[in-house]
């Protein structure tokens, strides 16, 4: 956890500990940075997992196409987890 905190630019791991306990959330900039990290297999953390808690935890570099009927479900989950303003900021960051 300490190494991850350092890679994301945190001075300590308290924010990540809160996130892990589902008592906090990282901002869109850190979330984007976190999603670009890779593990020893070259996989990236799944942003979908971070937001929803649904597996898989890691994904291969290839991008999965999201079907149209999944978009509304994902947007609703995103807003319910982050709130409207944070969800909007996250979407603006990645679009």
Buried (B, 14 or more C-beta within 10 A) or exposed (E): EEEEBEEBEBEEBEBBEEBEEEEEBBBBEBBBBBBEEEEEEEBBBBBBBBBBEEEEEBBEEEEEEEEEEEEEEEEEBBBEBBEEEBBBBBEEEEE
